Amino acid sequence: MAPKRQRTIDPGSSFYGSPGSSFMYNSSPYGYVSQPPPPPPFPVVRLRGLPFDCTETDVAEFFHGLDIVDVLFVHKGGKFSGEAFCVLGYILQVDYALQRNRHNIGRRYVEVFRSKRQEYYKAIANEVSDARGGSPRRSASRAKSYDEGKDSAEHTGVLRLRGLPFSAGKDDIMDFFKDFVLSEDSIHIIMNLEGRPSGEAYVEFENAEESKAAMAKDRMTLGSRYIELFPSSHSEIEDAISRGR
């Protein structure tokens, strides 16, 4: 779907002097030196005014028909700000995404803006910093109680993963848990009602001790996303799979 580059040269134009040429004259004995091409545009938009119970699935449905690579929700002071960044599969899809400006998710109309690669990466850095305790004391104490709740949960050998990139496959999850012995059959990527990845998955470890040890990976990054881990069970796997059918 990416636009094809124009490869023809206007009649009568000089190859070395054409404005679009990727070569420039250099007085050195080596003659013409190639200039590196500019980086390609980054297909990301920013959303504002999202419902506070909004999920990645809601955003994917809002942009129905577009290829969603990543959805990053923005938090301020430990609370969801109602803003998010959405990375699309192709730069041409940004224009289609902008057509959804002021359309509704639930009862809220959502504003859609063009964004930049740097803004998206800065938002990732802020989210990871906050998750790892790089924010003020209140966030640190909240994270502590959050972790204590996970530590007290019973382990059955199953973990639930939340916040996966929509493009993540079983190989990515196996690499994320590379210190543990996993097979493809032990990984269950959950789909939504439309058959698309929901951003969640379940992983079955050899035993409860292994899943408890794997919790050390909680809030570590897979690609550009930090992944949240939760103790789970085999019955939750069955329920999640049946909901996505």
Rosetta silent file (secondary structure, phi, psi, omega in degrees, C-alpha in Angstrom):
SEQUENCE: MAPKRQRTIDPGSSFYGSPGSSFMYNSSPYGYVSQPPPPPPFPVVRLRGLPFDCTETDVAEFFHGLDIVDVLFVHKGGKFSGEAFCVLGYILQVDYALQRNRHNIGRRYVEVFRSKRQEYYKAIANEVSDARGGSPRRSASRAKSYDEGKDSAEHTGVLRLRGLPFSAGKDDIMDFFKDFVLSEDSIHIIMNLEGRPSGEAYVEFENAEESKAAMAKDRMTLGSRYIELFPSSHSEIEDAISRGR
SCORE:     score description
SCORE:     0.000 S_00000001
   1 L     0.000  -10.502 -177.768    0.000    0.000    0.000 S_00000001
   2 L   -68.088  144.243 -178.317    3.054    2.262    0.284 S_00000001
   3 L   -64.056  140.485  178.786    3.259    4.919   -2.423 S_00000001
   4 L   -82.183  139.090 -179.888    5.591    4.080   -5.299 S_00000001
   5 L   -74.854  145.136  175.314    8.465    6.484   -5.868 S_00000001
   6 L   -75.844  119.218 -174.453    8.614    8.433   -9.125 S_00000001
   7 L  -109.194    1.189  179.456   11.673    7.074  -10.906 S_00000001
   8 L   -88.392  153.951  177.719   11.529    8.991  -14.186 S_00000001
   9 L  -107.506  134.107 -179.902   13.600   12.074  -14.892 S_00000001
  10 L   -56.794  136.818  179.216   11.947   15.089  -16.476 S_00000001
  11 L   -57.030  137.062  175.369   12.913   15.457  -20.146 S_00000001
  12 L    86.889   -8.183 -179.542   15.698   17.916  -20.698 S_00000001
  13 L   -83.473  149.177  178.593   16.881   17.947  -17.116 S_00000001
  14 L   -83.088  133.663 -178.750   20.515   17.350  -16.336 S_00000001
  15 L   -59.317  -46.359 -176.009   21.141   14.225  -14.288 S_00000001
  16 L   -75.627  -20.444 -175.860   23.808   15.848  -12.145 S_00000001
  17 L  -108.226    2.222 -177.341   21.947   19.091  -11.748 S_00000001
  18 L   -68.249  139.085 -176.337   18.398   17.867  -11.202 S_00000001
  19 L   -59.181  -31.149 -176.320   16.870   19.111   -7.940 S_00000001
  20 L   -90.497    5.575 -177.317   15.749   15.625   -6.943 S_00000001
  21 L   -67.573  145.395  178.235   19.104   13.997   -7.549 S_00000001
  22 L   -93.084   15.815  179.639   20.641   12.101   -4.650 S_00000001
  23 E  -120.133  147.235  174.972   24.144   13.142   -5.751 S_00000001
  24 E  -131.588  152.406 -179.135   26.084   16.318   -5.098 S_00000001
  25 E   -77.171  135.753  178.608   29.328   17.543   -6.599 S_00000001
  26 L  -125.849  132.399 -176.618   32.366   17.213   -4.348 S_00000001
  27 L   -73.080   -4.155 -179.779   35.669   18.847   -5.204 S_00000001
  28 L   -69.494  161.057 -179.109   37.515   15.850   -3.812 S_00000001
  29 L   -64.857  -10.134 -178.374   39.240   13.484   -6.281 S_00000001
  30 L   -85.154   -3.548  173.386   36.505   10.932   -5.601 S_00000001
  31 L    79.214 -124.452 -171.929   33.958   12.954   -7.588 S_00000001
  32 E   -88.603  136.129 -176.436   30.295   12.593   -6.710 S_00000001
  33 E  -114.659  131.512 -178.691   29.244   11.597   -3.187 S_00000001
  34 E   -76.498  134.087  175.421   25.910    9.956   -2.414 S_00000001
  35 L   -92.116  138.234  178.439   23.727   11.665    0.192 S_00000001
  36 L   -65.312  140.367 -179.962   21.790    9.390    2.580 S_00000001
  37 L   -68.513  151.438  178.115   18.037    9.425    1.867 S_00000001
  38 L   -66.429  152.569  178.909   15.782   11.110    4.446 S_00000001
  39 L   -63.509  146.605 -179.483   14.041    8.776    6.906 S_00000001
  40 L   -68.044  152.438  177.030   10.588    7.636    5.759 S_00000001
  41 L   -58.604  147.892 -177.536    7.513    9.306    7.342 S_00000001
  42 L  -101.055  124.075 -174.139    6.313    7.589   10.497 S_00000001
  43 L   -83.184   79.551 -178.697    2.630    6.487   10.427 S_00000001
  44 E  -133.380  141.535  173.834    1.374    7.630   13.837 S_00000001
  45 E  -125.856  157.997  177.548   -1.642    9.656   14.980 S_00000001
  46 E  -111.976  137.824  179.149   -2.591   11.044   18.379 S_00000001
  47 E  -113.020  141.677  179.211   -6.063   10.642   19.868 S_00000001
  48 E  -135.731  142.361  179.028   -7.593   12.934   22.478 S_00000001
  49 L    92.424   20.121 -179.892  -10.857   12.678   24.410 S_00000001
  50 L   -68.892  147.789  173.773  -10.948    8.887   24.775 S_00000001
  51 L   -60.361  149.322 -175.487  -13.303    7.363   27.374 S_00000001
  52 L   -74.966   -9.968  173.546  -11.448    6.532   30.559 S_00000001
  53 L  -104.559   19.053 -177.143  -12.412    2.865   30.259 S_00000001
  54 L   -65.862  143.562  177.689  -11.148    2.722   26.661 S_00000001
  55 L  -119.748  169.972  177.414   -9.223   -0.395   25.608 S_00000001
  56 H   -63.102  -34.277  178.048   -6.902   -1.205   22.723 S_00000001
  57 H   -63.403  -39.024  177.426   -9.721   -3.203   21.184 S_00000001
  58 H   -60.986  -41.425 -179.964  -11.943   -0.083   21.228 S_00000001
  59 H   -66.797  -41.588  179.044   -9.259    1.862   19.361 S_00000001
  60 H   -62.207  -38.899  178.337   -8.833   -0.947   16.828 S_00000001
  61 H   -71.372  -33.314  177.424  -12.589   -0.972   16.214 S_00000001
  62 H   -61.879  -38.516  178.499  -12.611    2.835   15.954 S_00000001
  63 L  -101.411   41.116 -177.403  -10.058    2.529   13.120 S_00000001
  64 L   -53.090  130.925  179.864  -11.811   -0.480   11.605 S_00000001
  65 L    97.495  -14.956  177.998  -10.196   -1.529    8.332 S_00000001
  66 L   -97.676  157.239  179.313   -6.790   -0.011    9.125 S_00000001
  67 L   -88.121  110.494 -178.801   -3.704   -1.955   10.153 S_00000001
  68 E   -93.477  117.821  179.013   -3.016   -1.206   13.825 S_00000001
  69 E   -90.832  -39.837 -177.750    0.605   -1.844   14.810 S_00000001
  70 E  -157.906  147.167  172.204    0.525   -0.345   18.307 S_00000001
  71 E  -127.824  122.982 -179.318   -1.708    1.599   20.687 S_00000001
  72 E  -118.917  111.697  177.752   -0.033    3.516   23.512 S_00000001
  73 E   -81.677  139.338 -176.536   -2.275    5.045   26.202 S_00000001
  74 E   -99.624  129.843  178.463   -0.883    8.150   27.909 S_00000001
  75 E  -114.586  145.146  175.549   -0.991    8.480   31.694 S_00000001
  76 E  -133.001  125.538 -177.220   -0.424   11.574   33.805 S_00000001
  77 L    63.128   27.430  179.306    0.007   11.364   37.550 S_00000001
  78 L    82.865    1.835 -179.679   -0.713    7.658   37.345 S_00000001
  79 E  -119.457  148.600  178.260   -4.117    8.156   35.724 S_00000001
  80 E   -63.480  129.699 -174.048   -5.228    7.706   32.135 S_00000001
  81 E   -87.845   -8.147 -174.491   -5.248   11.127   30.473 S_00000001
  82 E    86.360    5.631  178.477   -7.752   10.292   27.737 S_00000001
  83 E  -115.397  156.129  177.613   -4.994   10.499   25.133 S_00000001
  84 E  -156.150  159.159  171.379   -3.270    7.797   23.102 S_00000001
  85 E  -110.982  140.296  179.423   -0.909    7.277   20.202 S_00000001
  86 E  -127.581  117.914  177.876   -1.812    4.844   17.433 S_00000001
  87 E   -93.802  129.750 -176.905    0.825    3.504   15.054 S_00000001
  88 E  -104.144  167.682 -176.121   -0.540    2.359   11.710 S_00000001
  89 L   -74.079  -29.686 -174.115    0.814   -0.100    9.167 S_00000001
  90 L  -142.165  148.991 -178.050    1.336    2.368    6.314 S_00000001
  91 L   -63.793  -32.188  179.862    1.836    6.111    5.988 S_00000001
  92 L   -64.411  -24.122 -178.168   -1.123    6.373    3.574 S_00000001
  93 H   -74.196  -13.889  177.289   -3.427    5.126    6.324 S_00000001
  94 H   -60.683  -42.707 -179.920   -2.800    8.283    8.362 S_00000001
  95 H   -62.826  -37.734  177.251   -5.112   10.239    6.038 S_00000001
  96 H   -68.186  -38.032  178.418   -7.843    7.629    6.517 S_00000001
  97 H   -63.836  -37.591 -179.270   -7.355    7.752   10.282 S_00000001
  98 H   -66.509  -22.246  177.189   -7.754   11.546   10.255 S_00000001
  99 L   -69.400  -14.270  177.747  -11.176   11.093    8.651 S_00000001
 100 L   -87.414    2.256  179.069  -12.298    9.597   11.991 S_00000001
 101 L   -56.230  130.531  179.515  -11.697   12.955   13.708 S_00000001
 102 L    68.215   18.963  167.953  -14.665   13.831   15.978 S_00000001
 103 E   -88.055  163.839 -170.990  -16.285   10.418   15.542 S_00000001
 104 E   -96.740  144.981  159.758  -17.484    8.653   18.662 S_00000001
 105 E  -117.054  111.037 -172.095  -16.202    5.890   20.895 S_00000001
 106 L    65.879 -127.064  179.662  -19.173    5.207   23.120 S_00000001
 107 L   -97.095    0.031 -176.778  -20.628    8.583   24.072 S_00000001
 108 E  -102.487  135.271  171.815  -17.392   10.491   23.634 S_00000001
 109 E   -87.745  142.798 -172.448  -16.262   12.095   20.393 S_00000001
 110 E  -113.597  132.375  175.929  -12.568   11.587   19.791 S_00000001
 111 E   -90.873  137.532 -179.004  -10.172   14.067   18.223 S_00000001
 112 E  -122.114  127.636 -177.635   -7.526   12.646   15.873 S_00000001
 113 E  -126.768  155.647  167.682   -4.323   14.554   15.031 S_00000001
 114 E   -66.710  148.732  176.533   -1.174   13.940   13.032 S_00000001
 115 L  -136.708 -174.639 -177.109    1.780   13.139   15.241 S_00000001
 116 L  -130.255  158.262  178.212    5.501   12.502   14.938 S_00000001
 117 H   -55.283  -43.684 -176.951    7.891    9.675   15.654 S_00000001
 118 H   -63.368  -38.137  179.918    9.630   11.738   18.367 S_00000001
 119 H   -66.284  -40.223  178.704    6.348   12.411   20.214 S_00000001
 120 H   -64.672  -46.020 -179.693    5.477    8.724   20.191 S_00000001
 121 H   -65.552  -36.382  177.659    8.924    7.673   21.470 S_00000001
 122 H   -64.594  -39.477  178.354    8.830   10.335   24.183 S_00000001
 123 H   -64.644  -38.717  176.743    5.455    9.002   25.343 S_00000001
 124 H   -61.379  -46.794 -178.891    6.903    5.470   25.483 S_00000001
 125 H   -60.256  -40.604  179.815    9.828    6.683   27.590 S_00000001
 126 H   -65.873  -40.756 -179.430    7.470    8.447   30.005 S_00000001
 127 H   -66.730  -43.161 -179.922    5.253    5.355   30.382 S_00000001
 128 H   -65.871  -40.908  178.948    8.204    3.027   30.993 S_00000001
 129 H   -61.639  -42.867  179.845    9.735    5.472   33.471 S_00000001
 130 H   -65.790  -40.298 -178.110    6.452    5.708   35.384 S_00000001
 131 H   -68.187  -28.891 -178.107    6.010    1.927   35.421 S_00000001
 132 L   -95.717   12.073  174.816    9.502    1.403   36.788 S_00000001
 133 L    89.089   18.590 -179.445    9.123    3.897   39.603 S_00000001
 134 L   -86.785    9.537  179.804   10.700    6.897   37.918 S_00000001
 135 L  -106.017 -178.125 -176.384    7.795    9.145   38.898 S_00000001
 136 L   -62.042  176.519 -172.765    6.998   10.838   42.220 S_00000001
 137 H   -56.421  -39.642 -176.010    6.352    9.117   45.564 S_00000001
 138 H   -61.056  -40.635  178.102    2.643    8.631   45.049 S_00000001
 139 H   -67.302  -35.720 -179.962    3.259    6.583   41.916 S_00000001
 140 H   -65.519  -43.592 -179.965    5.931    4.599   43.719 S_00000001
 141 H   -68.043  -35.942  178.140    3.612    3.691   46.609 S_00000001
 142 H   -65.273  -41.744  178.589    0.837    2.791   44.180 S_00000001
 143 H   -64.446  -34.805  179.466    3.247    0.555   42.255 S_00000001
 144 H   -64.306  -46.959  179.452    4.319   -1.058   45.526 S_00000001
 145 H   -67.046  -33.462  177.192    0.763   -2.009   46.503 S_00000001
 146 H   -62.657  -45.604  179.747    0.152   -3.151   42.933 S_00000001
 147 H   -67.581  -37.098  179.487    3.177   -5.446   43.118 S_00000001
 148 H   -63.213  -36.716  177.907    2.206   -6.738   46.553 S_00000001
 149 H   -64.849  -37.852  177.260   -1.178   -7.795   45.161 S_00000001
 150 H   -68.654  -40.265 -177.326    0.552   -9.750   42.409 S_00000001
 151 H   -65.197  -30.788 -177.672    2.994  -11.329   44.851 S_00000001
 152 H   -84.806   -9.312 -178.778    0.170  -12.580   47.060 S_00000001
 153 L   -71.671  147.314 -179.875   -1.734  -14.150   44.138 S_00000001
 154 L   -77.088  137.524  179.032   -1.697  -17.930   43.858 S_00000001
 155 L  -100.139  135.350 -179.923    0.359  -19.356   41.001 S_00000001
 156 L  -120.035    3.884 -177.025   -0.941  -22.243   38.925 S_00000001
 157 L    97.937    3.834 -178.343    1.709  -22.255   36.184 S_00000001
 158 E  -122.774  135.493  173.850   -0.195  -19.811   33.931 S_00000001
 159 E  -121.555  143.582  173.268    0.518  -16.116   33.309 S_00000001
 160 E  -101.781  134.181  178.540   -1.619  -13.566   31.496 S_00000001
 161 E  -107.459  133.689  178.131    0.184  -10.966   29.387 S_00000001
 162 E  -128.647  142.223  178.228   -1.375   -7.566   28.740 S_00000001
 163 L    95.033   16.768  179.655   -0.208   -4.748   26.489 S_00000001
 164 L   -66.182  143.694  168.874    1.286   -6.853   23.702 S_00000001
 165 L   -58.755  143.660 -179.377    1.918   -5.156   20.344 S_00000001
 166 L   -63.250  -21.488 -178.905   -0.779   -6.272   17.923 S_00000001
 167 L   -87.722   -2.979 -176.066    1.984   -7.537   15.644 S_00000001
 168 L   -69.237  135.521  177.098    3.512   -9.803   18.316 S_00000001
 169 L  -113.754 -177.287 -178.858    3.597  -13.509   17.498 S_00000001
 170 H   -63.137  -35.382  178.289    4.403  -16.643   19.458 S_00000001
 171 H   -62.296  -37.761  179.083    8.083  -16.371   18.532 S_00000001
 172 H   -65.545  -39.674 -179.447    8.214  -12.884   20.096 S_00000001
 173 H   -70.354  -39.385  176.344    6.684  -14.176   23.324 S_00000001
 174 H   -62.308  -37.707  177.742    9.074  -17.139   23.419 S_00000001
 175 H   -69.235  -35.321  177.344   11.961  -14.711   22.992 S_00000001
 176 H   -61.302  -38.942  178.116   10.541  -12.516   25.784 S_00000001
 177 L  -104.462   43.961 -173.049   10.656  -15.575   28.080 S_00000001
 178 L   -64.740  -17.288  178.879   13.892  -16.920   26.579 S_00000001
 179 L   -83.941   -0.192 -178.044   15.138  -18.051   30.008 S_00000001
 180 L  -122.506  153.054 -179.612   12.237  -20.495   30.269 S_00000001
 181 L   -86.886  111.817  179.853   11.362  -23.638   28.331 S_00000001
 182 L  -131.254  154.502  172.433    8.226  -22.944   26.292 S_00000001
 183 L  -119.531  164.486  179.022    6.623  -24.448   23.216 S_00000001
 184 H   -61.264  -33.136 -179.405    4.289  -22.813   20.712 S_00000001
 185 H   -68.163  -19.325 -178.765    1.436  -24.935   22.078 S_00000001
 186 H   -88.174   -0.638 -178.140    1.912  -23.383   25.521 S_00000001
 187 E  -113.362  128.907 -177.935    1.263  -19.851   24.175 S_00000001
 188 E  -124.577  104.446  176.943   -2.273  -18.642   23.517 S_00000001
 189 E   -85.742  123.804 -173.358   -2.653  -15.278   21.761 S_00000001
 190 E   -86.757  132.600  178.804   -6.185  -13.997   22.380 S_00000001
 191 E  -103.149  156.558  174.850   -8.211  -12.635   19.494 S_00000001
 192 L   -87.737 -173.902 -176.351  -11.143  -10.243   19.598 S_00000001
 193 L   -64.956  -21.093  179.738  -14.550  -10.923   18.038 S_00000001
 194 L   -91.277    3.716  179.066  -13.230   -9.786   14.636 S_00000001
 195 L    81.992   16.501  179.022  -10.409  -12.304   14.734 S_00000001
 196 L  -105.282  153.132  178.474   -7.701   -9.722   15.389 S_00000001
 197 E   -57.678  137.778 -177.142   -5.133   -9.807   18.233 S_00000001
 198 E   -93.502   -8.109 -175.054   -6.507   -8.194   21.396 S_00000001
 199 E    92.636    3.232  178.650   -3.144   -7.321   22.956 S_00000001
 200 E  -122.211  154.154  175.927   -3.451  -10.164   25.485 S_00000001
 201 E  -153.314  160.554  175.307   -2.002  -13.659   25.666 S_00000001
 202 E  -122.071  140.735  179.617   -1.716  -16.554   28.101 S_00000001
 203 E  -126.134  129.207  177.515    1.418  -18.622   28.653 S_00000001
 204 E   -99.018  118.751  177.525    1.506  -22.065   30.283 S_00000001
 205 L   -94.436  172.791 -176.177    4.746  -22.816   32.118 S_00000001
 206 L   -64.706  -33.383 -179.557    5.975  -26.221   33.280 S_00000001
 207 L  -161.395  177.417 -177.345    4.855  -25.599   36.862 S_00000001
 208 H   -65.182  -33.243  179.798    3.853  -22.924   39.381 S_00000001
 209 H   -64.883  -38.017  179.435    7.469  -22.294   40.396 S_00000001
 210 H   -67.075  -43.283 -179.032    8.369  -21.444   36.796 S_00000001
 211 H   -66.885  -34.921  178.448    5.473  -19.014   36.353 S_00000001
 212 H   -67.021  -40.129  177.906    6.333  -17.323   39.651 S_00000001
 213 H   -66.685  -34.012 -179.353    9.955  -16.917   38.555 S_00000001
 214 H   -68.464  -17.601  177.407    8.782  -15.527   35.201 S_00000001
 215 H   -62.096  -13.613  175.628    7.043  -12.678   37.034 S_00000001
 216 H   -63.978  -18.089  178.583   10.488  -11.062   37.134 S_00000001
 217 H   -86.150   -0.424 -178.487    9.731  -10.041   33.525 S_00000001
 218 L   -57.619  129.520  177.714    6.712   -7.985   34.640 S_00000001
 219 L    67.151   21.117  167.586    6.717   -4.527   33.012 S_00000001
 220 L   -88.735  163.203 -171.231    9.752   -5.256   30.861 S_00000001
 221 E   -93.117  144.369  168.740    9.547   -4.253   27.222 S_00000001
 222 E  -122.567  109.715 -170.735    8.692   -6.296   24.166 S_00000001
 223 L    67.124 -123.613 -179.489    9.516   -4.109   21.207 S_00000001
 224 L   -98.755    1.502 -174.071    8.319   -0.627   22.170 S_00000001
 225 E  -110.036  140.206  170.160    5.737   -1.825   24.708 S_00000001
 226 E   -90.095  138.715 -170.839    6.129   -2.702   28.366 S_00000001
 227 L  -105.153  129.777  176.066    4.265   -5.889   29.190 S_00000001
 228 E   -94.134  136.586  179.881    2.186   -6.437   32.310 S_00000001
 229 E  -116.098  141.332 -179.957    2.076   -9.964   33.751 S_00000001
 230 E  -137.158  136.034  171.340   -0.623  -11.444   35.978 S_00000001
 231 E   -59.729  138.496 -176.830   -0.955  -14.873   37.620 S_00000001
 232 L  -139.753 -159.386 -176.777   -3.796  -16.700   35.892 S_00000001
 233 L  -152.213  166.852  179.200   -5.287  -20.173   35.467 S_00000001
 234 H   -66.743  -31.883  179.337   -6.245  -22.724   32.827 S_00000001
 235 H   -67.820  -34.497  177.481   -9.930  -21.877   33.258 S_00000001
 236 H   -67.580  -34.376  176.178   -9.210  -18.224   32.406 S_00000001
 237 H   -60.281  -48.829 -178.219   -7.481  -19.376   29.202 S_00000001
 238 H   -61.353  -42.176  179.821  -10.589  -21.307   28.173 S_00000001
 239 H   -63.764  -43.499 -178.138  -12.874  -18.350   28.975 S_00000001
 240 H   -65.471  -41.087  179.867  -10.699  -15.898   27.023 S_00000001
 241 H   -66.623  -40.474 -179.150  -10.491  -18.157   23.982 S_00000001
 242 H   -68.004  -32.245  178.595  -14.257  -18.760   23.975 S_00000001
 243 H   -68.078  -29.337 -177.616  -14.966  -14.990   24.165 S_00000001
 244 L   -85.445   -6.024 -178.593  -12.886  -14.406   21.053 S_00000001
 245 L   -75.139    0.000    0.000  -14.702  -17.034   18.976 S_00000001
